[in-house]
């Protein structure tokens, strides 16, 4: 076989293969929240928006809009007194939620998974993504009467 013809054929095959990979990757690229399906999205390293305002009694829905795994893990020392603890995975406290992630990826929100919580106590709530906290993935929900 002619070497140039062979290299051209291999180059075309590789390009076609990469184009297919690109199309598959695009299915898992970050996408914004839209409509009623979610209130807060998650990119690879941040909550979108990172600060959200809502009213007592309203439900906030987080959706993993990226290809990475995430958690929603409330920080107990940054919640109003009397507020119900929240974390993806349904854990009762921050320590259990954090340990569960590190032991068995507990509370994992895979791509396109959602988590929701209804806020009944006004105040400011800070939460994190446990696997991405070192990258600064922190969010706040501000709840008013």
N, C-alpha and C positions, 0 to 999 in steps of 0.2 A: 504494500500500500504506500502511496506517496505520503511522505511525512507531513507535508503542509496540509494535505486533505485530511489526514488523521487528526492533526492538532486543531484544525478548524471544526471538525466534527465533535471532538471532545469539548472544545470551548463552547459550542452551541449546546451540548448536553448539560454541561455544568451551569451555563446561564439559565437554561430552562429549569433545572433543578433548584437553583437559587430563587428563581421567580416563584416557584411553588412554595418554597420556604417562606418567602416574603409574604405571600398571600396567607399562609397559615399563621404567621406571626401577627399579621394585622388583625386577626380575629381576637387576639388577646392583648392588644394595645389598650391603653387607657381610653375610657370613653366617659363622657359626662353623665351625670344623673339627669333623668328627664321624666317629666310628668309626675304621676303619683307613685311610680315604682321606687323612688328613693328620695331622701332629703339630703343626705350627705354621701358623697362618693369617696372613693379611695384610689389615689394614684399609687405608683410604686413606692412613694415615700412621703405622702401627705394626705390629710383629709381635705376634701373639697366641698364646701368651704371649711376652713379650720376653725371658724367661729360661726355659730348658728344661733339665732334668736327664735324662741317659740313661746307658747303660752302654757300655763298649767293645764293638764288634761290632754294635751296633744301628744301624738306618737311621732317619734323621730325614727326614720328608717335609714340605716347605713347600708350601702351596697358596695361590694368590692368590684370596682370598675376597672381593675387592672389584672394583670396576669400573675401577680405575686400573692402569696398567702398573707392574711392580716388578722388582727383581732381588734375588738373594741373592749378596752379594759379601763373601767373607771378608777380614778385615784381617790381612795377613801378620804384622805386628808384635804381634798379639794372638792368636797360635796357639802351641801347645806345639812345642818342638823335635822335628823328625822327623815332624810331622803332614803329611798330604797336603792341598794347597791345594784349596779348593772354591769354585765360583761357578756360578750358573746360566749356561748357555751353554758349560760345560766348559772354561773358560779355565785356563791353567796358573799364572797369577800375578795379583796384584791390579792391577798397572799395565795389563796387557792387558785385564782385565775392565772396568776403569773406562774406558779409552780406547774399547773396543768399544761401550759404552753411548752415549758421547757422539758417536761417529762414525756409528753405524748402528743404534742401539738394540739392540746385541748383548747377549745374556743376558736379553732381555725375557721376563718371565712375564706374559702377558696374563690377563684374567679367567678363572678356573677352571684355569689351567695349574699344573703341579706341578714341583717339583725335589726330588731326594733325594740324600742323601750318607750313607755309612756311616762312622762314626768309629772308627778303629782305635787311636788314641793318647789316653790319658787327659789331661785338662786342661780349660782354659777357652778357648773359641773365640768371638771377637767378629766379627759380620758386620753388614753394612749393606744398605740398599736405595739404590743409587747415585742414582736420580732424586729420592729423598726424604730424603737424608742431612741436608740443611739444615733439614728439619722434625723431625729427631731420630729417624728410623726406624732404630734400632739394636737388635740382638738378641744374646743370648749363649746358647751351648750349653755346658753343663758335663758333661763325660764322666768317669765314674769306672770303676774296675776292675770 
